[in-house]
Amino acid sequence: MEKNNSKKAVPRRREFLSKVSILTAMGLMGTSGTKAALFETKGDGHDPATANVPSMMLGKHQISRLICGSNPFLGYSYLGQHTDRQMKDYYTTDRVVDLLLKCEQLGITGHQSSSRYDYIKTLRERGSKIKIFTLTSSLDTIDTDIENADPIALVHHGGVTDRLFAEGKSEVVHDYVKAVKDRGIMAGVSAHNPDVIKKIADDGWDVDFFMTCFYYLTRKISEPERLPTLPVSAYHFLRDDPKVMTSVIRQVSQPCLAFKILGAGRLCSSQKDVNAAFKFAFENIKQKDGIIVGMFPWYFDEVSANAKYAMEFSIDSKVL
């Protein structure tokens, strides 16, 4: 018996050391390195070290302050066509479901969905209780969107919001909000332009929460060729944008869900950079706010790492 136990223990030790090596290379090892190395879920599907991601309230719903976004599921990488295609190929229905189930296991209890619905029925059949809110923009599809996703809220799409406000058609967004509220669920508005968020708040719209992009990606730049960097995509991520949006987030009374806190991958060169981005986000939003992060664990367990950062920094966040 002693001999057999020894043989079984060897690969386990090797597997543990292998994980430690990988995590060290990714910058996850430090004072909490042992915790990081043990991210893999236990037999009951929960890791006690990461299952307590702090929560917030959206209306009557308690939801984790870290929310899983849907852009990777749709192949929206903001990094070019090659990464877009890789995300689309990777995210089969089963992989989307598996990712969201793992999110729940680690205490991430919210998901921002969008135009893709194929995985939701399977997700529910496998016992998921994750709370979903859906990003849309059409009055004509509200009932269908509610039927397909059974969301706790619908949110007006940020790019469309910015365009309609720029065209002087803010009433279209307002009509959407009213129509969603008439269905008995929460209504949110997403925007990249911080002035849009301020305008809605100042005008007193009956909006339950905002989705607030850290980068004003829809701004019109007259001479983009004069910018000092080459764009990775058609979008320009300006360094000081997060400071502007977080200032607005702190001013509005509604809960805000900040997104693109990692600059669509531009702040992911190392886990040190990711760590710093999470820290900045939680220290500069209100304690009743949260963040939305897209996840693409193609070569690295981003879900567990993100849960760790959210637990660490949302507990220590300073802004009330």
N, C-alpha and C positions, 0 to 999 in steps of 0.2 A: 504493500500500500504506500509506503513512504516513497518508493521509487516512482510509482505512477504519479503521485502528487507532485513530485519534483519535476517530472517531464511536463505536466500540465502547467506548472507555474512558469516555466521558462518562456514560452511564447507570450504569456500575459505580461511578464516583466519586459520582454522585448517590445511588445505592443505599446506599453506605457512609455518606455524610453523613446520609442519612435515618435509618439505623440508629443512628448516633451521637446524633442529635437525640432519637429516641425513648428511647434508653437514658438520656440525660441527664435527660429529663423523669421517667423512672421511678426516678431516683436511683442508677443503676448506674455512672455515670461518676465516676471518681475517679482515684486513682493507678494503678489497673488498668483504666482506661477503654478503652484500646485493645484489651485482651484481651476485654473485655465486648462490644465492638463487633464482634468477629470470632467470636462464638459459633457462627455457622452452620457446619454440618459441611462438611468438605472433600470432594473427589471420592472418597476412599476410605471415606467414611462416618464418619471419626473426626476430631475436632478435637484436635490435640496439646496445646492449652492446657487442655483440660478432661477428657481421657480417662483421667486417673489419680486418680480418686476413691479415697481410702484404703480399705482393706478390713479386715475382721474375720473371725473364724472362728465359724461356728455348727456345732458338732460337727466333722465332717470337711470341711465345705463352706466355702470361701472366698467371701465375699460383701461387697459394698460397704457402707460404714458409712451411706450414704444409700440408703434403700429406697423404692420407689414404692408408695404406698398405693392402695387401691381405692375409698374412699368416693365420690370424684367419679364414678367409673364407675357407681355404683349410685344416684346422685342424692341422696346424703346430704351436704348442705352445712352443716347446723347454722345456716343463715342464713335459713330460711324457705322457704315453698313455691315462690316465684318462682325462687329460685336452684336449688332442687332440680330443678324442671322444666327449667330451662336446662341443667343438667348432664346430665340424662337425654337430652334432645334432642340435645345435642352429641356425647355419647359413643356413637356407632354402633360396631359391631364393628370396622370398618376404622380408626376414629380411635383406639380403644383399642390396637389392634395397632401403629399408627404411633407412638403415644406411647411404648409400651414398647420398640420398636425404637430410637427415638431415645435413650431412657434408656440402653440398652446401648451405643450409639455413644459416649455421653459418660461411660461408665465406671460407670453405675448398674446393678449386676448382680443386684439382688434385687427381688422384687415380692411384696407381701402381698395375696393375693387373698381373695375372700369368696364370696358365694353365686352369683356370675355366672361361667359357664363357657363362654359362646358364643365367646369370642375366643381361647381357649387353643389349640385345634387349628390355627387359622389362624396364630397366632403361631409355633408350632413349624414349620409348613409353610414359613414364610418364614425359617427358619433361626435363630430365637432360641434362645439357650442360657441365658436368664435363669432364675435360681433362684427358685422359687415356694414360699411357705408359705401355708397357707390357714386362715382364721378360720372355725371352725364351733362347734357346741355339742351336737350330738346323737350319742349312741352308735349309733343306728340307721343313720346315714348315713356312718359312717367309711369303709367300703369303697367306697361310691359316690364320696365326696369324693376319695379317693385315686385312683380310676380316672379321674375327670374332670379332675383337675388335675395328677396325677403330681408331687405336692409333695415337698419335702425334709422338711416337717414339717406337722403340724396343730396349731392353737392354739385353746384353749377361749376362746370369745367373751367379751370383758370385761364387757359389760352383764349377761350371764347369770351369769358368775362372781360378780360383786358381789351379785346377787340371791340366788343359792343360798347364799352365805356368810351373808348377812343373815338368811336363813330357817333357818340352822342345818343346811344340807344340803351342806356342803363335800365330803362323801364322793362326791357325784354328780360333782363336778369331778375328784376323785381317780380315780374309776373310769374317767372319760374318758381321763385321762392314761395310766393303765395299759393301756387298750385300744389306744390309739395306739401305745404302745411295743411292744405285742405284735405289731403289724403290721410292725415293723422299721424304723420311721422315727422322727424326733425328735418330741417332744411339748412344747408350750409352753402357758403360761397367760397370758391377758391380763386386766388389771384396771384400773379407775379408782381404786379405793380402795387407798391405799398400805398400809393395815393388812392387807389380803388378801395382798399380796406378802410382807410380813414374816412372816405366819402360815405360809404355805407354805414359805418358806425355813427358818424356825425348826423346823418339823416334819419337815424333811428329805425332802420329796417328791422323787422322781426326775424332775425337770423339767429339760429341756435349756436353756430360756431363758424369759424373761418379755417380754410386751408391756406397757409401763407408760405409762398416760395421764398427761400433765402436769396434767390437771384432773380433780378428783373429781366427775364429772358425775352420778353416781348417788346422791350424798348426799341425804338427806332434809332439806329446809329447812322448818321448821315455819311460818314466816311470811315467805315469799318477797317479799310485797308491801312488807316493811320494808327490803329491800335498797335501797341508795342509787342504783341504776341500773335502767333499764328493760331487761328481758331481750330479746335479739334473737330468741331461740327459747325453747323450754321448758327449756333447759339454762342453768345459771349457771356462768360461768367466773370463779372467784375468783382475784384477782391473785396471792396468795401460794401457791397450790397447787403450782406447779412447784418451788418450793424444798423443799416437803415430799416430793414424789415423788422428786426427784433425791437427796435425803438417803437415802432407802430404796434407790434404785438403787446408790448407792455402797457400801451395806452388804452387799448380797447377792453371792454368789460367781458366780452364773450371768450370762451375757451378758443385757443388757436392751436392748430396742428401744423407745425413747421415741416416743410419738405424740402428735398434737395440739400440737406445739411452737409452732405458729402460732396457737393458740387458735381453730382452725376458721375462719381468715380474719380474726379480730379483731386480729391483729398484722400485717396486710398493707396498712395504709393507705399505706405507702411502702416502697420497697426499703431505706431506712434501718432501718425497723422489722423487716423480714424479716431483714436482716443481723444486727441485734442479737439476734433470737430464735435464729438459728442459733448465734451466738457463745455465748449463754447455755447452750444445750443441750450443745454439745460441751465447754464448760468445766466442766460440772457432772455429766457422766456419766463412766463409766470408759472407758479407751481401748479396751477390748474390747467396748464397747457401740456401738449405732448408733441412727439415727433413722428413722422412717417419715413420709413427707410425701406427702399427696395433691396432685395437680397438675391444674390446669385452665387450659391455655394458650389460652384463648379469644381474648384480645387481646394477650397478651404471652408471650414464650418463658420460661415458668417453669422448664422442665426445665434449660435451660442456666444460668439464674441460680442455681438450687438446686445444681447440680453445682459451680459456682464457689464458692459459700459452703461447701459440704461439703469441698471440697478445701482451702480456705483455713483453716477453723477446726478441722477434725478433725486436721490436721497439727499445729496449734498448741495443741491441747487440753492442759490441765494435769493433769487427774485421771488417775491411773494405775489 
